[in-house]
Amino acid sequence: MNPIVTVQEAVTAFADFMEPTAAELDAIELEMPAILADVDLIDAQIIALNHKPNELDTRRVRRAFGRVLAVRRELANRAADDMAGGAA
C-alpha cells in the first residue's frame, strides 16, 4: 500500500518565478478597460438569461456590446499607432 503524500514543497518551490513581470502587469493594466467591458457584457447577458428578455435587456446587451467594440477598437488603434510610430 502506497502512502498518500503531499507535493506542496514541489509546487511552491517555484512560486517566486511564477509571479508576473512588470511588463506583464503593464499589459494587463493596458487591457483592463477591455476586460471590464467584457465583464459588463457578460453581466448584461446573465441578467437577460435570468428572466424573460424584454426591451430593456436588449438595449442593455446592445449597449454593453457597443462598449466592448469601442474599447477593442481603441486598443487596436493604439497598437497600430505604436507600430507605425517606429517606421520612417
Backbone hydrogen bonds, N-H to C=O, Kabsch-Sander energy under -0.5 kcal/mol:
donor,donor_aa,acceptor,acceptor_aa,energy
5,V,3,P,-0.6
11,V,7,V,-2.0
12,T,8,Q,-2.8
13,A,9,E,-1.2
14,F,11,V,-0.6
15,A,12,T,-1.3
17,F,14,F,-0.6
18,M,14,F,-0.8
18,M,15,A,-0.7
19,E,16,D,-0.7
25,L,21,T,-2.3
26,D,22,A,-2.2
27,A,23,A,-2.1
28,I,24,E,-2.1
29,E,25,L,-2.4
30,L,26,D,-2.2
31,E,27,A,-1.8
32,M,28,I,-0.6
32,M,29,E,-0.6
35,I,31,E,-2.1
36,L,32,M,-2.8
37,A,33,P,-2.1
38,D,34,A,-2.2
39,V,35,I,-2.1
40,D,36,L,-2.3
41,L,37,A,-2.2
42,I,38,D,-2.5
43,D,39,V,-2.6
44,A,40,D,-2.3
45,Q,41,L,-2.4
46,I,42,I,-2.5
47,I,43,D,-2.4
48,A,44,A,-2.0
49,L,45,Q,-1.6
50,N,46,I,-1.3
51,H,48,A,-0.6
58,T,54,N,-2.0
59,R,55,E,-2.5
60,R,56,L,-2.5
61,V,57,D,-2.6
62,R,58,T,-2.5
63,R,59,R,-2.8
64,A,60,R,-2.3
65,F,61,V,-2.6
66,G,62,R,-2.1
67,R,63,R,-2.0
68,V,64,A,-2.1
69,L,65,F,-2.4
70,A,66,G,-2.4
71,V,67,R,-2.6
72,R,68,V,-2.5
73,R,69,L,-2.5
74,E,70,A,-2.2
75,L,71,V,-2.4
76,A,72,R,-2.5
77,N,73,R,-2.7
78,R,74,E,-2.3
79,A,75,L,-2.3
80,A,76,A,-2.3
81,D,77,N,-2.4
82,D,78,R,-2.1
83,M,79,A,-1.9
84,A,80,A,-2.5
85,G,81,D,-1.7
86,G,82,D,-0.5
86,G,83,M,-0.7
87,A,84,A,-1.0
